[in-house]
Amino acid sequence: MAVSQKEKGNIIVKFGPFWARNEDNFRKLRAEAEGLSGVYLLYCGWFPIYVGHGDLNRRIAGHRGSRRKVWDRFTWFAVAEKRHCRELEAIFLRSLPFYLRLNNKQGAHLPVGSTHTPHGIPDQIKLPKMLPRPRHK
């Protein structure tokens, strides 16, 4: 199901979450995202393996023949203005662990400088015990 939002001022105007990789969904994508640019994520199972941007139909369809990337689901976000695509792609990439960013050539660079914290060590927290309770006989 694609969700559409026509309100003025939104960055995302339409999106399709976790679509399975099949011919029916590619047909639906061609109808829903015709002529739209945006950001998309490719998944292997539920793990994101690739983040990209551009013409949604052309770019996602282009990955279908890729032998390097094994994926079975995708999520897409159509943006109101193309100029936001690269920034959104960088935000998605920065939210992934480094080992999931290995397929991407884009370095997740944002057009603004970052603010670094002087303290890099987090406070210790007490983690809950995850061991099963012993059975009483």
MDAnalysis code that builds the backbone (N, CA, C; Angstrom):
import MDAnalysis as mda
import numpy as np

u = mda.Universe.empty(411, n_residues=137, atom_resindex=np.repeat(np.arange(137), 3), trajectory=True)
u.add_TopologyAttr("name", ["N", "CA", "C"] * 137)
u.add_TopologyAttr("resid", np.arange(1, 138))
u.add_TopologyAttr("resname", ["MET", "ALA", "VAL", "SER", "GLN", "LYS", "GLU", "LYS", "GLY", "ASN", "ILE", "ILE", "VAL", "LYS", "PHE", "GLY", "PRO", "PHE", "TRP", "ALA", "ARG", "ASN", "GLU", "ASP", "ASN", "PHE", "ARG", "LYS", "LEU", "ARG", "ALA", "GLU", "ALA", "GLU", "GLY", "LEU", "SER", "GLY", "VAL", "TYR", "LEU", "LEU", "TYR", "CYS", "GLY", "TRP", "PHE", "PRO", "ILE", "TYR", "VAL", "GLY", "HIS", "GLY", "ASP", "LEU", "ASN", "ARG", "ARG", "ILE", "ALA", "GLY", "HIS", "ARG", "GLY", "SER", "ARG", "ARG", "LYS", "VAL", "TRP", "ASP", "ARG", "PHE", "THR", "TRP", "PHE", "ALA", "VAL", "ALA", "GLU", "LYS", "ARG", "HIS", "CYS", "ARG", "GLU", "LEU", "GLU", "ALA", "ILE", "PHE", "LEU", "ARG", "SER", "LEU", "PRO", "PHE", "TYR", "LEU", "ARG", "LEU", "ASN", "ASN", "LYS", "GLN", "GLY", "ALA", "HIS", "LEU", "PRO", "VAL", "GLY", "SER", "THR", "HIS", "THR", "PRO", "HIS", "GLY", "ILE", "PRO", "ASP", "GLN", "ILE", "LYS", "LEU", "PRO", "LYS", "MET", "LEU", "PRO", "ARG", "PRO", "ARG", "HIS", "LYS"])
u.atoms.positions = np.array([
    [0.841, -1.180, 0.000],
    [0.000, 0.000, 0.000],
    [0.878, 1.231, 0.000],
    [0.635, 2.140, -0.880],
    [1.358, 3.405, -0.914],
    [0.539, 4.438, -0.176],
    [1.216, 5.250, 0.579],
    [0.545, 6.278, 1.352],
    [0.902, 7.619, 0.733],
    [-0.088, 8.465, 0.493],
    [0.140, 9.749, -0.150],
    [-0.230, 10.884, 0.785],
    [0.525, 11.972, 0.713],
    [0.269, 13.139, 1.547],
    [0.429, 14.380, 0.672],
    [-0.622, 15.099, 0.435],
    [-0.600, 16.239, -0.479],
    [-0.442, 17.582, 0.232],
    [-0.267, 17.584, 1.546],
    [-0.162, 18.844, 2.266],
    [1.099, 19.594, 1.858],
    [0.986, 20.882, 1.762],
    [2.108, 21.721, 1.382],
    [3.145, 21.749, 2.503],
    [4.389, 21.718, 2.148],
    [5.459, 21.796, 3.123],
    [6.038, 20.446, 3.533],
    [5.440, 19.335, 3.122],
    [5.975, 18.020, 3.470],
    [7.167, 17.679, 2.596],
    [8.139, 17.010, 3.188],
    [9.282, 16.533, 2.411],
    [8.882, 15.266, 1.659],
    [8.244, 14.337, 2.355],
    [7.793, 13.073, 1.759],
    [6.353, 13.252, 1.286],
    [6.092, 12.946, 0.012],
    [4.735, 13.099, -0.521],
    [4.025, 11.755, -0.720],
    [4.799, 10.664, -0.774],
    [4.221, 9.344, -0.979],
    [5.271, 8.313, -0.580],
    [4.832, 7.178, -0.028],
    [5.804, 6.134, 0.284],
    [5.155, 4.757, 0.261],
    [6.002, 3.750, 0.126],
    [5.567, 2.360, 0.133],
    [6.498, 1.564, 1.024],
    [6.010, 1.113, 2.189],
    [6.879, 0.409, 3.123],
    [6.933, -1.109, 2.926],
    [8.126, -1.675, 2.926],
    [8.382, -3.116, 2.921],
    [7.613, -3.884, 1.853],
    [7.711, -3.448, 0.618],
    [7.069, -4.161, -0.483],
    [7.921, -5.368, -0.856],
    [7.268, -6.491, -1.094],
    [7.972, -7.699, -1.520],
    [8.466, -7.514, -2.950],
    [9.563, -8.147, -3.269],
    [10.131, -8.085, -4.617],
    [9.393, -9.087, -5.498],
    [8.374, -8.608, -6.206],
    [7.644, -9.457, -7.142],
    [7.075, -8.590, -8.265],
    [6.651, -9.229, -9.315],
    [6.205, -8.506, -10.513],
    [4.981, -7.634, -10.231],
    [4.057, -8.096, -9.400],
    [2.871, -7.293, -9.062],
    [3.269, -5.975, -8.415],
    [4.229, -6.028, -7.491],
    [4.651, -4.804, -6.819],
    [5.449, -3.880, -7.726],
    [6.205, -4.428, -8.666],
    [6.915, -3.566, -9.621],
    [5.915, -2.853, -10.533],
    [4.848, -3.551, -10.922],
    [3.798, -2.917, -11.715],
    [3.132, -1.796, -10.916],
    [2.839, -2.090, -9.644],
    [2.216, -1.086, -8.782],
    [3.141, 0.106, -8.561],
    [4.440, -0.155, -8.414],
    [5.413, 0.930, -8.252],
    [5.424, 1.822, -9.492],
    [5.389, 1.210, -10.679],
    [5.364, 2.012, -11.913],
    [4.151, 2.933, -11.938],
    [3.011, 2.455, -11.427],
    [1.796, 3.275, -11.409],
    [1.842, 4.335, -10.307],
    [2.286, 3.966, -9.121],
    [2.273, 4.867, -7.966],
    [3.354, 5.941, -8.026],
    [4.543, 5.578, -8.517],
    [5.686, 6.488, -8.452],
    [6.129, 6.968, -9.826],
    [5.232, 6.991, -10.771],
    [5.551, 7.432, -12.129],
    [6.099, 8.856, -12.116],
    [7.323, 9.016, -12.584],
    [7.935, 10.337, -12.691],
    [8.394, 10.930, -11.357],
    [8.341, 10.154, -10.272],
    [8.731, 10.686, -8.965],
    [10.163, 10.301, -8.626],
    [10.849, 11.209, -7.962],
    [12.187, 10.946, -7.446],
    [12.091, 10.777, -5.943],
    [13.066, 10.078, -5.397],
    [13.051, 9.890, -3.957],
    [14.186, 9.018, -3.480],
    [13.988, 8.449, -2.310],
    [14.982, 7.603, -1.647],
    [14.358, 6.226, -1.460],
    [15.176, 5.186, -1.590],
    [14.672, 3.829, -1.426],
    [15.686, 2.995, -0.654],
    [15.186, 1.958, -0.002],
    [16.030, 1.011, 0.730],
    [15.733, -0.384, 0.214],
    [16.775, -1.184, 0.022],
    [16.631, -2.582, -0.359],
    [16.950, -3.429, 0.865],
    [16.171, -4.482, 1.066],
    [16.318, -5.331, 2.251],
    [16.571, -6.777, 1.858],
    [17.358, -7.460, 2.660],
    [17.494, -8.910, 2.594],
    [16.854, -9.400, 3.884],
    [15.689, -10.002, 3.768],
    [14.898, -10.294, 4.960],
    [14.404, -8.965, 5.505],
    [14.725, -8.671, 6.746],
    [14.319, -7.385, 7.322],
    [15.510, -6.466, 7.542],
    [16.683, -6.854, 7.018],
    [17.883, -6.047, 7.196],
    [18.126, -5.178, 5.968],
    [18.268, -3.879, 6.143],
    [18.575, -3.014, 4.998],
    [19.989, -3.295, 4.503],
    [20.140, -3.467, 3.197],
    [21.465, -3.733, 2.637],
    [21.919, -2.642, 1.680],
    [20.988, -1.782, 1.247],
    [21.372, -0.743, 0.299],
    [20.408, 0.422, 0.422],
    [20.940, 1.632, 0.312],
    [20.142, 2.855, 0.294],
    [20.520, 3.610, -0.966],
    [19.519, 4.081, -1.711],
    [19.799, 4.814, -2.936],
    [18.805, 5.938, -3.137],
    [19.073, 6.757, -4.153],
    [18.154, 7.849, -4.469],
    [18.121, 8.067, -5.978],
    [17.088, 8.754, -6.436],
    [16.937, 9.052, -7.852],
    [15.518, 8.757, -8.315],
    [15.355, 8.567, -9.621],
    [14.064, 8.202, -10.193],
    [13.691, 6.829, -9.651],
    [12.626, 6.752, -8.871],
    [12.295, 5.529, -8.138],
    [12.080, 4.327, -9.043],
    [11.293, 4.483, -10.099],
    [11.037, 3.351, -10.999],
    [12.317, 2.850, -11.644],
    [13.085, 3.761, -12.199],
    [14.297, 3.385, -12.927],
    [15.347, 2.773, -12.009],
    [15.560, 3.379, -10.854],
    [16.619, 2.922, -9.954],
    [16.288, 1.568, -9.314],
    [15.062, 1.405, -8.830],
    [14.710, 0.127, -8.191],
    [14.686, -0.991, -9.233],
    [14.129, -0.718, -10.405],
    [14.112, -1.725, -11.469],
    [15.531, -2.085, -11.899],
    [16.442, -1.125, -11.862],
    [17.832, -1.382, -12.230],
    [18.536, -2.355, -11.292],
    [18.096, -2.435, -10.067],
    [18.713, -3.346, -9.100],
    [18.207, -4.781, -9.256],
    [17.171, -4.983, -10.032],
    [16.609, -6.333, -10.185],
    [17.609, -7.300, -10.796],
    [18.446, -6.818, -11.689],
    [19.414, -7.689, -12.349],
    [20.756, -7.766, -11.651],
    [20.901, -7.118, -10.514],
    [22.179, -7.081, -9.808],
    [22.520, -8.441, -9.206],
    [23.729, -8.898, -9.463],
    [24.181, -10.155, -8.871],
    [24.915, -9.905, -7.564],
    [25.306, -8.663, -7.327],
    [26.041, -8.303, -6.110],
    [25.131, -8.149, -4.909],
    [23.931, -7.637, -5.149],
    [23.016, -7.358, -4.044],
    [21.882, -8.388, -4.046],
    [21.752, -9.099, -2.947],
    [20.664, -10.069, -2.797],
    [19.607, -9.404, -1.925],
    [18.445, -9.144, -2.511],
    [17.388, -8.451, -1.764],
    [16.037, -9.020, -2.133],
    [15.099, -8.936, -1.166],
    [13.770, -9.491, -1.409],
    [12.642, -8.530, -1.032],
    [12.983, -7.357, -0.479],
    [11.985, -6.338, -0.127],
    [12.568, -4.962, -0.404],
    [11.678, -3.995, -0.541],
    [12.139, -2.622, -0.706],
    [11.126, -1.665, -0.116],
    [11.625, -0.516, 0.306],
    [10.809, 0.582, 0.801],
    [11.175, 1.809, -0.012],
    [10.190, 2.593, -0.389],
    [10.484, 3.799, -1.171],
    [9.767, 5.009, -0.600],
    [10.408, 6.171, -0.760],
    [9.887, 7.451, -0.294],
    [10.006, 8.447, -1.435],
    [8.883, 8.946, -1.932],
    [8.896, 9.981, -2.974],
    [8.968, 11.346, -2.283],
    [9.842, 12.201, -2.772],
    [10.032, 13.511, -2.143],
    [9.401, 14.608, -2.988],
    [9.024, 15.691, -2.316],
    [8.407, 16.823, -3.000],
    [9.426, 17.545, -3.881],
    [10.652, 17.662, -3.396],
    [11.701, 18.361, -4.143],
    [12.935, 17.467, -4.231],
    [13.480, 17.328, -5.447],
    [14.626, 16.463, -5.690],
    [15.831, 16.825, -4.820],
    [15.949, 18.094, -4.464],
    [17.130, 18.543, -3.728],
    [17.247, 17.897, -2.346],
    [16.174, 17.308, -1.851],
    [16.212, 16.653, -0.543],
    [16.681, 15.195, -0.614],
    [16.768, 14.640, -1.810],
    [17.096, 13.215, -1.959],
    [18.440, 12.850, -1.340],
    [19.478, 13.588, -1.671],
    [20.815, 13.232, -1.192],
    [20.916, 13.347, 0.339],
    [20.283, 14.361, 0.908],
    [20.313, 14.517, 2.365],
    [19.570, 13.371, 3.056],
    [18.398, 13.008, 2.532],
    [17.651, 11.891, 3.123],
    [18.428, 10.586, 3.005],
    [19.071, 10.390, 1.868],
    [19.890, 9.190, 1.689],
    [21.007, 9.164, 2.738],
    [21.652, 10.292, 2.960],
    [22.731, 10.366, 3.954],
    [22.205, 10.093, 5.361],
    [21.034, 10.595, 5.683],
    [20.454, 10.349, 7.009],
    [20.174, 8.860, 7.202],
    [19.582, 8.222, 6.192],
    [19.320, 6.782, 6.283],
    [20.635, 6.007, 6.437],
    [21.637, 6.369, 5.639],
    [22.915, 5.671, 5.716],
    [23.574, 5.836, 7.080],
    [23.519, 7.032, 7.621],
    [24.144, 7.275, 8.925],
    [23.435, 6.533, 10.056],
    [22.183, 6.166, 9.857],
    [21.460, 5.445, 10.906],
    [21.770, 3.948, 10.887],
    [22.451, 3.467, 9.848],
    [22.792, 2.049, 9.744],
    [24.166, 1.777, 10.350],
    [24.382, 0.574, 10.888],
    [25.736, 0.207, 11.320],
    [26.683, 0.182, 10.114],
    [27.976, 0.382, 10.356],
    [28.930, 0.500, 9.255],
    [28.922, -0.716, 8.333],
    [28.729, -1.927, 8.879],
    [28.793, -3.120, 8.047],
    [27.598, -3.242, 7.106],
    [26.517, -2.524, 7.375],
    [25.385, -2.508, 6.449],
    [25.531, -1.404, 5.402],
    [26.517, -0.532, 5.579],
    [26.764, 0.543, 4.617],
    [27.781, 0.154, 3.557],
    [28.321, -1.040, 3.629],
    [29.412, -1.428, 2.746],
    [29.022, -1.467, 1.272],
    [27.755, -1.736, 0.955],
    [27.311, -1.793, -0.442],
    [27.167, -0.412, -1.069],
    [27.140, 0.625, -0.267],
    [26.902, 1.969, -0.763],
    [28.202, 2.708, -1.038],
    [28.255, 3.364, -2.188],
    [29.415, 4.196, -2.525],
    [29.273, 5.585, -1.924],
    [28.036, 6.034, -1.736],
    [27.780, 7.357, -1.161],
    [28.295, 7.343, 0.266],
    [29.047, 8.346, 0.638],
    [29.686, 8.353, 1.947],
    [28.849, 8.897, 3.075],
    [27.573, 9.112, 2.873],
    [26.685, 9.644, 3.914],
    [27.132, 11.022, 4.369],
    [27.538, 11.850, 3.412],
    [27.980, 13.199, 3.737],
    [26.793, 14.151, 3.757],
    [26.671, 14.881, 4.835],
    [25.641, 15.911, 4.946],
    [26.260, 17.257, 4.600],
    [25.469, 18.176, 4.046],
    [26.026, 19.455, 3.595],
    [26.375, 20.430, 4.731],
    [26.117, 20.042, 5.967],
    [26.438, 20.899, 7.103],
    [27.440, 20.191, 8.004],
    [28.186, 20.955, 8.786],
    [29.146, 20.371, 9.717],
    [28.440, 19.735, 10.896],
    [29.071, 18.729, 11.468],
    [28.447, 18.057, 12.613],
    [28.914, 18.693, 13.918],
    [28.141, 18.490, 14.935],
    [28.480, 18.942, 16.271],
    [28.910, 17.712, 17.058],
    [30.154, 17.715, 17.520],
    [30.670, 16.563, 18.256],
    [30.573, 16.807, 19.745],
    [30.319, 15.746, 20.468],
    [30.276, 15.820, 21.918],
    [31.676, 15.585, 22.475],
    [32.052, 16.265, 23.541],
    [33.388, 16.056, 24.095],
    [33.520, 14.736, 24.854],
    [32.397, 14.140, 25.258],
    [32.433, 12.910, 26.039],
    [31.864, 11.763, 25.208],
    [32.714, 10.797, 24.852],
    [32.285, 9.693, 24.006],
    [31.927, 8.429, 24.742],
    [32.058, 8.423, 26.084],
    [31.776, 7.208, 26.844],
    [30.385, 7.322, 27.473],
    [29.482, 6.395, 27.141],
    [28.127, 6.469, 27.718],
    [28.120, 6.028, 29.177],
    [27.126, 6.476, 29.917],
    [26.941, 6.034, 31.289],
    [26.597, 4.549, 31.295],
    [27.045, 3.859, 32.343],
    [26.711, 2.445, 32.454],
    [25.254, 2.302, 32.879],
    [24.567, 1.364, 32.252],
    [23.187, 1.078, 32.631],
    [23.096, -0.396, 33.002],
    [22.193, -0.691, 33.897],
    [22.005, -2.072, 34.308],
    [21.066, -2.746, 33.304],
    [21.565, -3.786, 32.664],
    [20.774, -4.503, 31.675],
    [19.894, -5.545, 32.359],
    [18.710, -5.793, 31.826],
    [17.846, -6.821, 32.429],
    [18.438, -8.205, 32.198],
    [18.159, -9.103, 33.117],
    [18.623, -10.479, 32.968],
    [17.766, -11.172, 31.928],
    [18.418, -11.804, 30.993],
    [17.698, -12.441, 29.891],
    [17.717, -13.969, 30.002],
    [18.187, -14.467, 31.119],
    [18.260, -15.928, 31.294],
    [16.877, -16.485, 31.629],
    [16.593, -17.684, 31.164],
    [15.293, -18.293, 31.520],
    [15.231, -18.615, 33.002],
    [14.065, -18.543, 33.537],
    [13.889, -18.885, 34.957],
    [14.028, -20.394, 35.139],
    [14.618, -20.801, 36.250],
    [14.754, -22.255, 36.469],
    [13.387, -22.889, 36.718],
    [13.223, -24.073, 36.206],
    [11.966, -24.810, 36.393],
    [11.993, -25.521, 37.744],
    [10.901, -25.457, 38.446],
    [10.794, -26.183, 39.713],
    [10.048, -27.488, 39.476],
    [10.597, -28.558, 39.981],
    [9.965, -29.881, 39.776],
    [9.197, -30.302, 40.974],
])
